[in-house]
Amino acid sequence: MNLHEIKNAQDLSSALAAQGWPLNDIPVDIEKMATALGVTIDSRFEPRFQDKIAAVEGKRIWISSYEGNEYTPLRRHIVAHELGHIVLHSPTAEPLHFTDTTGTLRGSVLNGMSPEEKAHEIAANEFAAEILLPLDPLKEVVQKIPNMEQLSTERVLAKIAEHFDVPLSLVSLRIDVLARQDRSESTASVQRS
């Protein structure tokens, strides 16, 4: 699979589907997906990344050995986010290099960044949400939540997060992005009428 032909999560899903990848197997095996793209995942201690949660160098994802990073939903988010950097931001002439903190992963420290850095972090998070929470399985899970109308939004999101083995913040992001896309499509439909 040629990494430079993949431009977004949808391209990646299509390329993997063409190779017989079980896209609707939940939770998505993000580490196996990264390996299929020739990406190495490394958790050895790296002093130069001491204050970071993760980093990307070329096709290597480094994840801090900090104990909390072994919490499966967080680790899955980290790998998907860093894979997003690799897929979305791979230059052809220079080596790829990104570092992330908990704040960039959650999107909470984006205000102090340059517009380009901010756009890269937002895109990597949206990529992670899309790849770990595929639309069809997400719709299916939501439809099967018992007594959903009686549950708080937080409880519904928690059930989705548990099912997909991702952090709650990633579910919230996925729902926000889908809502934005839906509004955008509705606006475009009205303008064509």
N, C-alpha and C positions, 0 to 999 in steps of 0.2 A: 504494500500500500504506500503510495507516494504522499508523504506528509504535505508537500507543497501544493498538492491539488485540493487539499481539504481546507476550506475557508471558514467553516462554522460548525456548530454541533449537528445541524441537519446534514451537512455534507459527510461528517464523520459517521453518523448513523446510517446514511445511505451506503457508504463505502463498506461498512461492516456488514450490513444486511446483504450486500452483494456477495460477501464471502461466507454467508450462512450463519452470521453471528446471531444469537438468540436475543434480539433487542428487547423483547418484552419479559425476559427473565428478571425478576425483581427480588432482591436488590441488584442493581447493575454491578457487575464485577469490574469496577473502574481500574483496579490494578492490572487485571488481565487485559483490559482494553489498552492501557498504556503500554504494556509489554508488546501487544500486537502491533503497536506503532513504532516499536524499537526504542521505547523510552525506558530508562533505568530508574528505579526508585531506591534511594539510599537513605538509611537512618543513622549512619555512623556520625559520631560527633565531629563537627567542623567548627573550630574556634572562630573563624572569620564570619560565621553566621550566628554567633552567640546570642544576639538579641532578636533573632528572626525565628519565625515559626516554620518557614519553608523558603526554598530558593529553587530557581531553575537555571541551569547552565547547559546550553545546547539541548541535548535530548536526555538530560539527567535531572530528575526531581530529587532534591534533598529535603528531607523532613526532619525537623528537630527531634532529638530523642527525648524531649521533655515528656514526662509521663502522661500528661493530658492528651498528647497527640496520638496516643495509642487507643484512645476512646474511639471506637470504630466509626460512628457517624462523622466525627470531626476529621479523622484521617481520610475518610472517603471524600469529604468536601475539599480537603487540602489537595489531594491527588487530582481531583477533577478540576479545581481552580488552576493548579499549576499546568495541567494538561491543556487547559484553555489558553494559557499564555503560549505554550508551545504551538498549538494549532493556529491560534489567531495572530500571533505576533512573531512568527519565525521569519527573520530576515534572510535574504539569500546570500548576502555578502559578508555579514558580520555575525559573530557568535551571539546567541540569545542569552540574556542574563536578566533575571528578575529576582527580587527578594520580597518576602511578605511577612507581615506581622499579623497578630490576631486582628488588629484594627483594619488592615487592608482586606483581610479575608472576609470580615463581617461588613466592610464598607463604612465603618464608623469614623475613619480618619482621612477621608478623601479630600476634605476642605483645604488642607495644607499642601496639596500636590499640584503639580503643573497640570494644565488641561489634558495633555497627552497621557501623563501617568494616571490621572483620574479615569480617563476613558479606557485605558488598558485594564485597570482593576475592575471597573464596572463590567466590562465585556467578559473578563475571565470569570467573574462571579455568575453572570448570566449564563455563560457557557456551562459552568458546573451545575447550575440549577436545571438547565435543559437536558443535559446528558444523564443526570442522576434521577430526574423526575420526568420520564418520557410522557408525552401528552396522553396517549391512549390508555396506558396503565393508570395514570393519574386520574383520568375521568372515571375509569372502572372502580378504583378504590373509593373515590368520593361517593359514587352511587351506592356502594355497598356498606357505607358507615351506618350502623343501626341508629335510629332515632336522631339523625343528624340535626334536624330542625330544633331539637330540644337541647342541643349541646352549645356551649359557648364557642365562639370562633377559635379561641385559643385551644380548646379541647379538640376541635376538628383538625386543626393544624398539627397538633401533637400526635393524633392518630395517624395522620398522613406521614409525618416525620418518622414515626416508629415503623410503619409499614415499609418505607423506602430506605430505612436505616441512614437517615441524614439529619443534620441539625435542624431545629425548628426555624432558625433564621433563613435557611436555604429554601424551605417550603414557602415561607412568607415572600421571599424574593420571587420565586417561580410564579406564585399567584399574582403578585404585583405586575410582573412582566406580561403574563397572559391577559390581565385586565387592561393594561396599556395597549396591547395588540388588538384586543377586542374593540376598544374605544376608537383606535386608529382606523380599523376596518369599517366600523360603523360610520365614522365621519367621511371616509372615502366613498362609501356606498351612497350616503346622502348627497355628497357633492356631484356624483355621477347622475343622480336622478334629475 
